[in-house]
């Protein structure tokens, strides 16, 4: 049984072993130890305080700081505060530490996991050009080869455990799918509980000609010329969009997906026209910070409640997400009861937060009283 689960859980990673990098890209233990000479920038070294011990695995504040430093380089987290990054890193590392112990308890082969990690690191060494280059990259993140190897192994073990809990099975050659189900009866019951929450905002379908502003006025001139030709009947909007639009030009003819103007990712001037423009009327030239536009509204779908048939896809996903969270919530409770755990009193609520994150998703308990852990 363990072998079957292992193969299913590790299928995508095992597939990579068949395409391992050339021998010179592999990283030996000796080379990894050599990487330990890389130093963490002094400004990022806190007291190496132990935060959490689960069985014989340890999480320190230095681990959290390193992970937060890596997260800081993520452009999607550019506005996050240092405290928020530290708390996010702590939550993620504590969860992975707990889940990795679940995988080890189930008999997952550490040797197989490390072979996958070595393959991953070898591939990245090859991309960087050399082991020293990769070591310098790791040092910029406040880490080194051995720490990176161990952290990846922990993450992989945590991933395997989650796949075990969710009953992942191979689908095709390299794909896995969780064994989660939403019956028609359960979906209809969910809809009947509160049909008013299934509400569709106004949807607007627009056709757009977009030309990037080069700062020299050429985009504005072309937009105005195109509008004149369209209004004079010399050119259709479709033809102009296919030939000139830098937004979905060619065959797509500048056609945008139906969108809610209130929450759309388009710039404010474009959204304003989506809210007020008339059907099949060509807009005046529109300018934002980066481009010039011509637009026409093709369709408006009014806001209103969704029928059960329209809401089924959303309900199905919601029920599967709740089922997934429920399975993981039960797994967290089981692991906390069966593992030997020590938590630094300063961070005593961390595993409660991990547990509550899954509990909230299945509406089992309310949010924790504390907003988080302070650093």
C-alpha positions in Angstrom: 0.0 0.0 0.0 2.8 2.4 0.9 4.6 1.7 -2.3 1.4 2.4 -4.3 0.8 5.7 -2.5 4.5 6.7 -2.9 4.4 6.1 -6.7 1.2 8.0 -7.0 2.3 10.9 -4.9 5.7 11.2 -6.4 4.7 10.5 -10.0 5.5 14.0 -11.4 8.8 14.2 -9.6 9.8 10.6 -10.4 9.2 11.5 -14.1 12.0 14.1 -13.8 14.5 11.4 -12.7 14.4 10.0 -16.2 15.7 13.3 -17.5 18.3 14.0 -14.9 21.0 16.6 -15.8 24.4 15.5 -17.1 26.8 14.2 -14.4 28.7 17.5 -14.2 25.5 19.2 -13.1 24.9 16.8 -10.2 25.7 18.1 -6.7 27.6 15.8 -4.4 27.5 15.9 -0.6 31.0 17.3 -0.6 30.1 20.1 -2.9 27.0 20.8 -0.8 29.2 21.1 2.3 31.5 23.5 0.3 28.5 25.7 -0.1 28.2 26.1 3.6 31.0 28.6 3.6 28.6 31.1 2.0 27.6 33.6 4.6 24.2 35.2 5.3 24.3 39.1 5.0 24.8 40.4 8.5 21.7 42.5 8.4 19.6 39.4 8.1 21.1 37.3 10.9 18.8 37.3 14.0 19.4 35.2 17.1 19.1 31.6 15.9 16.2 30.9 18.3 14.4 27.6 18.1 10.7 28.1 17.3 9.3 24.6 16.8 10.5 21.0 17.2 8.4 18.2 15.8 9.8 14.7 16.5 13.5 15.3 15.6 13.1 18.1 13.1 13.7 21.7 14.1 12.5 25.0 12.8 14.5 28.1 13.9 13.9 31.8 13.6 16.8 32.0 11.2 14.9 29.5 8.9 12.0 31.9 9.0 14.1 34.9 8.2 15.7 33.2 5.3 12.3 32.2 3.9 10.9 35.7 4.4 13.9 37.1 2.5 13.2 34.7 -0.4 9.5 35.8 -0.4 10.5 39.4 -0.5 11.9 38.9 -4.0 8.5 37.8 -5.2 7.1 40.7 -7.2 3.6 39.7 -6.1 4.5 40.4 -2.5 6.3 43.7 -3.2 4.1 45.7 -0.9 4.1 43.3 2.0 5.6 44.5 5.3 8.6 42.7 6.9 6.3 41.5 9.7 3.8 40.1 7.2 6.5 38.3 5.3 7.9 36.8 8.4 4.5 35.6 9.6 3.7 34.2 6.1 7.0 32.3 6.1 6.5 31.0 9.6 3.0 29.7 8.8 4.3 28.0 5.6 7.3 26.4 7.3 5.4 25.2 10.3 2.8 23.6 8.1 5.5 21.9 5.9 7.4 20.7 9.0 4.2 19.1 10.4 3.2 17.5 7.1 6.7 16.2 6.4 6.5 14.2 9.6 3.3 12.7 8.4 5.0 11.5 5.2 7.9 10.1 7.2 5.5 8.3 9.5 3.8 6.7 6.5 7.1 5.1 5.4 8.1 7.4 2.5 11.6 6.7 1.4 13.9 9.6 2.3 16.5 8.3 -0.2 14.0 8.6 -3.0 13.0 12.1 -1.9 16.7 13.2 -1.7 17.4 11.8 -5.2 14.6 14.0 -6.5 15.9 17.0 -4.6 19.4 16.3 -6.0 18.0 16.2 -9.5 16.2 19.5 -9.0 19.3 21.2 -7.6 21.4 19.8 -10.4 19.1 21.2 -13.0 19.3 24.7 -11.4 23.1 24.5 -11.1 23.1 23.8 -14.9 20.9 26.9 -15.5 23.2 29.1 -13.4 26.3 27.7 -15.2 28.3 26.4 -12.3 28.1 25.3 -8.6 29.8 28.5 -7.4 27.2 30.6 -9.3 24.4 28.7 -7.7 26.0 29.1 -4.3 26.2 32.8 -4.8 22.5 32.9 -5.7 21.6 31.0 -2.6 23.8 33.3 -0.5 21.8 36.3 -1.8 18.8 34.6 -0.3 20.6 34.1 3.0 21.0 30.4 2.6 23.4 27.7 1.4 23.4 24.4 -0.4 22.8 22.1 2.6 20.0 24.3 3.9 18.4 24.5 0.5 18.6 20.7 0.1 17.0 20.0 3.4 14.3 22.6 2.9 13.4 21.2 -0.5 13.2 17.7 1.0 10.9 19.0 3.7 8.7 20.7 1.1 8.6 17.6 -1.1 7.7 15.4 1.9 4.9 17.8 2.9 3.6 17.7 -0.7 3.6 13.9 -0.7 1.7 13.8 2.6 -1.0 16.2 1.2 -1.4 14.0 -1.9 -1.7 10.9 0.3 -4.4 12.5 2.5 -6.3 13.7 -0.6 -6.1 10.3 -2.3 -4.3 11.5 -5.3 -4.2 8.9 -8.1 -2.4 8.9 -11.5 -4.5 10.1 -14.4 -2.7 9.4 -17.7 1.1 9.3 -17.9 2.2 12.2 -15.7 -1.0 13.7 -14.1 -2.4 13.3 -10.7 -5.9 14.0 -9.5 -7.4 14.2 -6.0 -10.2 11.9 -5.2 -12.8 14.5 -4.3 -16.4 14.4 -5.2 -19.5 16.7 -5.2 -22.7 14.9 -5.8 -25.7 16.6 -7.6 -27.7 16.3 -4.3 -25.0 18.1 -2.3 -24.7 20.8 -4.9 -28.4 21.5 -5.0 -28.6 21.5 -1.2 -25.7 24.0 -1.1 -27.6 26.2 -3.6 -30.9 26.0 -1.7 -29.2 27.0 1.6 -28.6 30.5 0.3 -29.4 31.1 -3.4 -28.9 34.9 -3.0 -25.1 34.4 -2.6 -25.0 33.2 -6.2 -25.1 36.6 -7.9 -23.7 37.6 -11.2 -22.4 41.2 -11.5 -22.9 43.0 -14.7 -20.8 41.6 -17.5 -19.5 43.7 -20.4 -17.9 42.5 -23.6 -15.8 45.1 -25.3 -13.9 45.3 -28.5 -10.6 47.2 -28.1 -8.0 48.8 -30.3 -4.9 49.5 -28.2 -1.7 51.2 -29.3 1.1 51.7 -26.8 2.0 55.4 -26.3 5.6 56.0 -27.5 5.7 59.5 -26.1 5.9 61.1 -29.5 2.3 61.3 -30.3 2.2 58.6 -33.1 -0.2 56.3 -31.2 -2.7 59.2 -30.7 -2.4 60.1 -34.4 -3.1 56.5 -35.6 -6.0 56.1 -33.2 -7.6 59.3 -34.4 -7.0 58.4 -38.0 -8.5 54.9 -37.5 -11.6 56.4 -35.8 -12.1 58.8 -38.7 -11.9 56.0 -41.2 -14.3 53.8 -39.2 -16.8 56.6 -38.8 -16.5 57.4 -42.6 -17.3 53.8 -43.4 -13.9 53.2 -45.1 -12.9 50.6 -42.5 -14.8 48.4 -40.0 -13.9 48.2 -36.4 -13.1 44.5 -36.9 -10.7 45.2 -39.7 -8.9 48.0 -37.8 -8.6 45.8 -34.7 -7.2 42.8 -36.6 -4.6 44.9 -38.3 -3.6 47.5 -35.7 -4.6 46.5 -32.1 -1.7 45.6 -29.8 -4.4 44.0 -27.5 -5.5 40.7 -29.0 -4.9 41.8 -32.5 -5.1 39.4 -35.5 -7.8 36.7 -35.4 -9.1 37.9 -32.0 -9.8 41.3 -33.4 -9.4 43.0 -30.0 -12.3 41.1 -28.4 -12.1 41.1 -24.7 -13.6 38.5 -22.4 -16.8 39.3 -20.6 -15.8 41.2 -17.5 -17.2 43.1 -14.5 -16.1 46.7 -15.1 -16.1 47.3 -11.3 -13.4 44.7 -10.7 -11.7 44.4 -14.1 -7.9 44.7 -14.3 -8.2 47.2 -17.1 -7.1 50.8 -16.4 -9.6 53.2 -15.0 -10.3 55.1 -18.2 -11.0 51.9 -20.0 -13.2 50.7 -17.1 -15.1 54.0 -17.1 -16.0 53.5 -20.8 -17.1 49.9 -20.1 -19.5 51.3 -17.5 -21.0 54.0 -19.7 -20.4 53.2 -23.4 -23.4 52.4 -25.6 -23.7 49.2 -27.6 -21.9 49.3 -31.1 -21.0 53.0 -30.7 -17.3 53.8 -31.4 -15.7 55.7 -28.5 -13.7 58.9 -28.7 -10.0 58.3 -28.4 -9.2 57.1 -24.8 -5.9 57.6 -23.1 -4.3 56.1 -20.0 -0.8 56.2 -18.7 0.6 53.7 -21.2 -1.6 53.7 -24.3 -4.3 55.1 -26.5 -7.6 53.2 -27.2 -10.6 53.0 -29.4 -13.5 50.9 -27.9 -16.9 49.7 -28.7 -19.2 47.8 -26.4 -20.5 44.6 -28.0 -22.7 43.2 -25.2 -24.0 43.9 -21.7 -25.3 41.2 -19.5 -27.2 42.7 -16.6 -26.5 41.8 -13.0 -28.7 39.3 -11.3 -29.1 36.0 -9.5 -27.7 32.8 -11.0 -29.9 29.9 -11.6 -28.8 26.6 -10.2 -27.6 25.4 -13.6 -25.4 28.5 -13.9 -24.0 28.2 -10.4 -23.2 24.5 -10.6 -19.5 24.9 -11.6 -18.9 27.3 -8.7 -20.7 25.1 -6.2 -18.8 22.0 -7.3 -15.5 23.8 -6.8 -16.6 25.2 -3.5 -17.7 21.7 -2.2 -14.4 20.1 -3.3 -12.4 22.9 -1.7 -14.3 22.3 1.6 -13.8 18.6 1.3 -10.1 19.1 0.6 -9.8 21.5 3.6 -11.8 19.0 5.8 -9.4 16.2 5.0 -6.4 18.3 5.7 -7.9 19.7 8.9 -8.4 16.1 10.2 -4.9 15.3 9.2 -3.5 18.3 11.2 -5.4 17.2 14.3 -4.1 13.7 13.9 -0.5 14.7 13.5 -0.6 17.1 16.4 -1.9 14.3 18.6 0.6 11.7 17.4 3.8 13.7 17.0 6.2 14.8 19.8 5.9 18.6 19.6 7.7 21.4 21.4 6.8 25.0 20.7 8.7 28.1 21.9 6.2 29.9 24.2 6.7 33.1 22.2 5.2 31.3 19.2 2.8 28.9 21.0 -0.2 29.8 18.7 1.5 28.8 15.4 0.1 25.3 15.0 -3.3 26.6 16.1 -3.2 29.1 13.2 -2.2 26.3 10.8 -5.1 24.2 12.0 -7.6 27.1 12.0 -6.7 27.9 8.4 -8.1 24.6 7.3 -11.0 24.7 9.8 -12.3 28.0 8.5 -12.4 26.7 5.0 -14.8 23.9 6.1 -16.7 26.2 8.4 -15.9 24.0 11.4 -14.7 26.6 13.8 -14.3 30.4 13.8 -11.1 32.3 13.2 -8.5 32.3 16.0 -8.7 35.0 18.6 -5.2 36.2 17.8 -4.5 37.9 14.5 -1.2 36.2 14.2 2.3 36.0 15.7 4.4 39.1 16.3 8.1 39.3 15.5 
